[in-house]
Amino acid sequence: MERRYPAYGNLVPRDVASRAAKERCDAGFGVNATGEAVYLDFAYNMKYKYGKMEATMNSIENPTEEQLFELEQSCSKREKR
């Protein structure tokens, strides 16, 4: 989505994302037995949303990629309890 809509980055509106997913399925790139499904990867958003939130809460300015990943992991573990 970042290439098609660079102004939105990775956060396009839901209708735009669903239309793009349908176009990929129609083009034969779908998954599942029917080919009418797509995989969604939320890893990037999880790391940056929860990692940055945790960094802010722990007063960490300019966290590294590794710190963001570790903070996101600790946040995810805590929420699963």
DSSP file (Angstrom, degrees, kcal/mol; ACC not computed):
  #  RESIDUE AA STRUCTURE BP1 BP2  ACC     N-H-->O    O-->H-N    N-H-->O    O-->H-N    TCO  KAPPA ALPHA  PHI   PSI    X-CA   Y-CA   Z-CA
    1    1 A M     >        0   0    0      0, 0.0     4,-2.8     0, 0.0     7,-0.2   0.000 360.0 360.0 360.0 -29.2    0.0    0.0    0.0
    2    2 A E  T  4  +     0   0    0      1,-0.2     7,-0.2     2,-0.2     6,-0.1   0.860 360.0  48.0 -62.2 -33.8    2.9    2.3    0.6
    3    3 A R  T  4 S+     0   0    0      1,-0.2    -1,-0.2     2,-0.1     6,-0.0   0.881 116.0  42.3 -74.6 -37.0    3.9    2.3   -3.0
    4    4 A R  T  4 S+     0   0    0      1,-0.2    -2,-0.2     2,-0.1    -1,-0.2   0.860 130.9  22.9 -77.2 -35.6    0.3    3.0   -4.3
    5    5 A Y    >X  +     0   0    0     -4,-2.8     3,-1.5     4,-0.2     4,-0.9  -0.609  67.4 168.5-131.6  71.3   -0.6    5.6   -1.7
    6    6 A P  T 34 S+     0   0    0      0, 0.0     3,-0.2     0, 0.0    -1,-0.1   0.771  74.2  64.3 -60.6 -26.6    2.7    7.1   -0.4
    7    7 A A  T 34 S+     0   0    0      1,-0.2    -5,-0.1     2,-0.1    -2,-0.0   0.829 106.7  43.6 -66.4 -29.4    0.9   10.0    1.3
    8    8 A Y  T X4 S-     0   0    0     -3,-1.5     3,-1.8     1,-0.3     2,-0.3   0.657  89.7-165.8 -87.8 -16.8   -0.8    7.5    3.7
    9    9 A G  T 3<  -     0   0    0     -4,-0.9    -1,-0.3     1,-0.3    -4,-0.2  -0.510  69.1 -23.4  65.6-129.7    2.2    5.4    4.3
   10   10 A N  T 3  S+     0   0    0     -2,-0.3     2,-0.3     1,-0.2    -1,-0.3   0.299 128.5  78.3 -95.5   8.0    1.1    2.1    5.9
   11   11 A L    <   +     0   0    0     -3,-1.8    -1,-0.2   -10,-0.1     3,-0.1  -0.490  57.5 160.5-120.6  61.9   -2.1    3.5    7.2
   12   12 A V        -     0   0    0     -2,-0.3   -10,-0.0    -3,-0.2     5,-0.0  -0.426  50.4 -87.9 -76.9 157.4   -4.5    3.7    4.3
   13   13 A P     >  -     0   0    0      0, 0.0     4,-2.2     0, 0.0     3,-0.4  -0.262  39.5-110.7 -61.7 154.7   -8.3    3.9    5.0
   14   14 A R  H  > S+     0   0    0      1,-0.2     4,-2.7     2,-0.2     5,-0.2   0.865 116.1  52.9 -58.0 -41.7  -10.1    0.6    5.4
   15   15 A D  H  > S+     0   0    0      1,-0.2     4,-1.9     2,-0.2    -1,-0.2   0.873 109.8  49.1 -65.8 -35.1  -12.1    0.9    2.1
   16   16 A V  H  > S+     0   0    0     -3,-0.4     4,-2.1     2,-0.2    -2,-0.2   0.919 113.0  47.3 -67.6 -44.0   -8.8    1.5    0.1
   17   17 A A  H  X S+     0   0    0     -4,-2.2     4,-2.3     2,-0.2    -2,-0.2   0.912 112.8  48.0 -65.4 -43.0   -7.2   -1.5    1.8
   18   18 A S  H  X S+     0   0    0     -4,-2.7     4,-2.2     2,-0.2    -1,-0.2   0.881 111.1  51.0 -68.1 -36.2  -10.1   -3.8    1.2
   19   19 A R  H  X S+     0   0    0     -4,-1.9     4,-2.2    -5,-0.2    -1,-0.2   0.913 111.0  48.8 -64.5 -41.8  -10.4   -2.7   -2.5
   20   20 A A  H  X S+     0   0    0     -4,-2.1     4,-2.0     2,-0.2    -2,-0.2   0.891 110.0  51.7 -65.2 -39.3   -6.7   -3.4   -3.0
   21   21 A A  H  X S+     0   0    0     -4,-2.3     4,-2.1     2,-0.2    -2,-0.2   0.913 110.2  49.0 -63.5 -42.1   -7.0   -6.8   -1.3
   22   22 A K  H  X S+     0   0    0     -4,-2.2     4,-2.9     1,-0.2    -2,-0.2   0.901 108.7  53.0 -64.0 -40.7   -9.9   -7.7   -3.6
   23   23 A E  H  X S+     0   0    0     -4,-2.2     4,-1.5     1,-0.2    -1,-0.2   0.894 108.9  49.9 -61.2 -39.4   -7.9   -6.6   -6.7
   24   24 A R  H  <>S+     0   0    0     -4,-2.0     5,-2.6     2,-0.2     6,-0.3   0.894 112.3  47.4 -66.6 -39.5   -5.0   -8.9   -5.6
   25   25 A C  I ><>S+     0   0    0     -4,-2.1     3,-1.8     4,-0.2     5,-0.5   0.929 110.7  51.3 -65.3 -45.1   -7.5  -11.8   -5.2
   26   26 A D  I 3<5S+     0   0    0     -4,-2.9    -1,-0.2     1,-0.3    -2,-0.2   0.807 105.7  56.8 -61.7 -29.7   -9.0  -11.1   -8.6
   27   27 A A  I 3<5S-     0   0    0     -4,-1.5    -1,-0.3    -5,-0.2    -2,-0.2   0.439 125.4-102.3 -82.8   0.7   -5.6  -11.1  -10.1
   28   28 A G  I < 5S+     0   0    0     -3,-1.8    -3,-0.2     7,-0.2    -2,-0.1   0.613  93.6 112.1  93.0  12.3   -5.0  -14.6   -8.8
   29   29 A F  I   < +     0   0    0     -5,-2.6    -4,-0.2    -6,-0.2    -3,-0.1   0.264  44.8 118.9-102.2  11.3   -2.8  -13.7   -5.9
   30   30 A G      < -     0   0    0     -5,-0.5     2,-0.2     5,-0.3     8,-0.2  -0.243  52.6-138.9 -72.4 165.0   -5.2  -14.8   -3.1
   31   31 A V  B     +A   37   0A   0      6,-3.0     6,-0.8     4,-0.0     4,-0.5  -0.623  57.0  56.9-115.7 177.4   -4.6  -17.5   -0.6
   32   32 A N  S    S-     0   0    0     -2,-0.2     3,-0.3     3,-0.2     5,-0.1  -0.090 101.7 -66.4  84.9 171.2   -6.7  -20.3    0.9
   33   33 A A  S    S+     0   0    0      1,-0.2    -1,-0.2     2,-0.1     0, 0.0   0.834 137.8  44.2 -63.6 -32.9   -8.5  -22.9   -1.2
   34   34 A T  S    S-     0   0    0     -3,-0.1    -1,-0.2     1,-0.0    -2,-0.2   0.687 100.2-132.4 -86.4 -19.0  -10.8  -20.4   -2.7
   35   35 A G  S    S+     0   0    0     -4,-0.5    -5,-0.3    -3,-0.3    -3,-0.2   0.654  76.8 113.7  73.8  14.7   -8.1  -17.8   -3.5
   36   36 A E        +     0   0    0     -5,-0.2     2,-0.3    -6,-0.2    -4,-0.1  -0.099  57.9  75.2-109.8  34.8  -10.4  -15.1   -1.9
   37   37 A A  B     -A   31   0A   0     -6,-0.8    -6,-3.0    -5,-0.1     2,-0.3  -0.959  56.6-159.3-140.6 157.7   -8.3  -14.3    1.1
   38   38 A V        -     0   0    0     -2,-0.3     2,-0.4    -8,-0.2    -8,-0.1  -0.955  23.0-116.9-133.7 155.1   -5.1  -12.4    1.8
   39   39 A Y        -     0   0    0     -2,-0.3     2,-0.5     2,-0.0    -2,-0.0  -0.758  24.9-151.6 -89.2 138.3   -2.6  -12.4    4.6
   40   40 A L        -     0   0    0     -2,-0.4     2,-0.7     2,-0.0    -2,-0.0  -0.942   1.8-153.9-111.4 131.9   -2.2   -9.2    6.7
   41   41 A D        +     0   0    0     -2,-0.5     4,-0.2     1,-0.1     3,-0.2  -0.909  20.5 168.8-109.5 110.9    1.1   -8.4    8.3
   42   42 A F     >  +     0   0    0     -2,-0.7     4,-2.8     1,-0.2     5,-0.2   0.295  47.7 105.8-101.0   7.8    0.7   -6.2   11.4
   43   43 A A  H  > S+     0   0    0      1,-0.2     4,-2.5     2,-0.2     5,-0.2   0.905  80.2  48.8 -57.5 -45.0    4.3   -6.6   12.6
   44   44 A Y  H  > S+     0   0    0     -3,-0.2     4,-2.3     1,-0.2     5,-0.3   0.943 114.4  44.9 -60.9 -48.6    5.4   -3.2   11.6
   45   45 A N  H  > S+     0   0    0     -4,-0.2     4,-3.0     1,-0.2     5,-0.4   0.881 112.2  52.0 -65.5 -37.9    2.4   -1.5   13.2
   46   46 A M  H  X>S+     0   0    0     -4,-2.8     4,-1.7     2,-0.2     5,-1.0   0.942 110.9  47.6 -62.8 -46.5    2.7   -3.5   16.4
   47   47 A K  H  X5S+     0   0    0     -4,-2.5     4,-1.1    -5,-0.2     5,-0.4   0.937 120.1  36.9 -61.9 -46.4    6.3   -2.6   16.8
   48   48 A Y  H  X5S+     0   0    0     -4,-2.3     4,-1.2    -5,-0.2     5,-0.2   0.887 120.4  44.3 -78.9 -37.6    5.8    1.1   16.2
   49   49 A K  H  X5S+     0   0    0     -4,-3.0     4,-1.6    -5,-0.3    -3,-0.2   0.988 128.2  25.1 -69.2 -58.1    2.5    1.6   17.9
   50   50 A Y  H  X5S+     0   0    0     -4,-1.7     4,-2.5    -5,-0.4     5,-0.2   0.861 122.4  54.0 -78.5 -35.1    3.1   -0.4   21.1
   51   51 A G  H  X<S+     0   0    0     -4,-1.1     4,-2.3    -5,-1.0    -3,-0.2   0.934 112.6  43.4 -63.1 -45.7    6.9   -0.1   21.1
   52   52 A K  H  X S+     0   0    0     -4,-1.2     4,-2.4    -5,-0.4    -1,-0.2   0.874 112.8  53.2 -68.2 -36.3    6.8    3.7   20.8
   53   53 A M  H  X S+     0   0    0     -4,-1.6     4,-2.3    -5,-0.2    -2,-0.2   0.937 111.7  45.2 -62.9 -45.6    4.0    3.9   23.4
   54   54 A E  H  X S+     0   0    0     -4,-2.5     4,-1.8     2,-0.2    -2,-0.2   0.890 111.0  53.7 -64.9 -39.2    6.1    1.8   25.8
   55   55 A A  H  <>S+     0   0    0     -4,-2.3     5,-3.3     1,-0.2    -1,-0.2   0.918 109.9  47.9 -61.5 -42.6    9.2    3.9   25.1
   56   56 A T  H ><5S+     0   0    0     -4,-2.4     3,-1.5     1,-0.2    -2,-0.2   0.921 110.8  50.5 -63.4 -44.0    7.2    7.1   25.9
   57   57 A M  H 3<5S+     0   0    0     -4,-2.3    -1,-0.2     1,-0.3    -2,-0.2   0.800 113.7  45.9 -65.4 -27.6    5.9    5.5   29.2
   58   58 A N  T 3<5S-     0   0    0     -4,-1.8    -1,-0.3    -5,-0.2    -2,-0.2   0.233 114.8-116.1 -98.4  13.2    9.5    4.5   30.1
   59   59 A S  T < 5 +     0   0    0     -3,-1.5     2,-0.7     1,-0.2    -3,-0.2   0.854  60.6 154.2  55.8  40.3   10.9    8.0   29.2
   60   60 A I      < -     0   0    0     -5,-3.3     2,-0.4    -6,-0.1    -1,-0.2  -0.888  28.9-157.0-100.1 114.5   13.1    6.5   26.4
   61   61 A E        -     0   0    0     -2,-0.7    -5,-0.0     1,-0.2     0, 0.0  -0.733  70.0  -0.1 -92.1 140.0   13.8    9.2   23.8
   62   62 A N  S    S-     0   0    0     -2,-0.4    -1,-0.2     1,-0.1     2,-0.0   0.939  84.4-157.2  50.4  60.7   14.7    8.1   20.3
   63   63 A P        -     0   0    0      0, 0.0    -1,-0.1     0, 0.0     2,-0.1  -0.331  13.0-117.9 -67.2 149.1   14.5    4.3   20.9
   64   64 A T     >  -     0   0    0      1,-0.1     4,-2.5     4,-0.0     5,-0.2  -0.307  28.7-103.2 -77.1 168.6   16.5    2.0   18.5
   65   65 A E  H  > S+     0   0    0      1,-0.2     4,-2.2     2,-0.2     5,-0.2   0.907 124.5  51.3 -58.0 -42.3   14.8   -0.6   16.3
   66   66 A E  H  > S+     0   0    0      1,-0.2     4,-2.5     2,-0.2    -1,-0.2   0.908 109.3  49.3 -63.8 -42.6   15.9   -3.3   18.8
   67   67 A Q  H  > S+     0   0    0      2,-0.2     4,-2.9     1,-0.2     5,-0.2   0.908 109.6  52.2 -63.2 -41.7   14.5   -1.4   21.7
   68   68 A L  H  X S+     0   0    0     -4,-2.5     4,-2.4     2,-0.2    -2,-0.2   0.919 111.0  47.8 -60.0 -43.6   11.1   -0.9   19.9
   69   69 A F  H  X S+     0   0    0     -4,-2.2     4,-2.3     2,-0.2    -2,-0.2   0.933 113.7  46.4 -63.4 -46.5   10.9   -4.6   19.2
   70   70 A E  H  X S+     0   0    0     -4,-2.5     4,-2.3     1,-0.2    -2,-0.2   0.902 113.2  49.2 -64.1 -41.2   11.8   -5.5   22.8
   71   71 A L  H  X S+     0   0    0     -4,-2.9     4,-2.0     2,-0.2    -1,-0.2   0.892 111.1  49.7 -65.9 -39.3    9.3   -3.0   24.2
   72   72 A E  H  X S+     0   0    0     -4,-2.4     4,-2.6    -5,-0.2    -2,-0.2   0.907 110.4  51.3 -64.6 -41.5    6.5   -4.3   21.9
   73   73 A Q  H  X S+     0   0    0     -4,-2.3     4,-2.3     1,-0.2    -2,-0.2   0.912 110.6  47.5 -62.7 -43.1    7.2   -7.8   22.9
   74   74 A S  H  X S+     0   0    0     -4,-2.3     4,-1.9     1,-0.2    -1,-0.2   0.875 112.2  50.5 -67.4 -35.6    7.0   -7.0   26.6
   75   75 A C  H  X S+     0   0    0     -4,-2.0     4,-2.1     2,-0.2    -2,-0.2   0.918 110.6  49.1 -66.1 -43.9    3.8   -5.1   26.0
   76   76 A S  H  X S+     0   0    0     -4,-2.6     4,-1.3     1,-0.2    -2,-0.2   0.902 111.1  49.7 -63.4 -42.0    2.3   -8.0   24.1
   77   77 A K  H  X S+     0   0    0     -4,-2.3     4,-0.7     1,-0.2     3,-0.2   0.904 110.4  50.5 -63.5 -40.7    3.2  -10.5   26.9
   78   78 A R  H >< S+     0   0    0     -4,-1.9     3,-0.7     1,-0.2    -1,-0.2   0.891 109.6  50.0 -65.5 -39.4    1.8   -8.3   29.5
   79   79 A E  H 3< S+     0   0    0     -4,-2.1    -1,-0.2     1,-0.2    -2,-0.2   0.740 102.3  61.8 -73.6 -22.0   -1.6   -7.9   27.7
   80   80 A K  H 3<        0   0    0     -4,-1.3    -1,-0.2    -3,-0.2    -2,-0.2   0.702 360.0 360.0 -75.3 -18.9   -1.9  -11.7   27.2
   81   81 A R    <<        0   0    0     -3,-0.7    -1,-0.2    -4,-0.7    -2,-0.1   0.489 360.0 360.0 -71.1 360.0   -2.0  -12.3   30.9
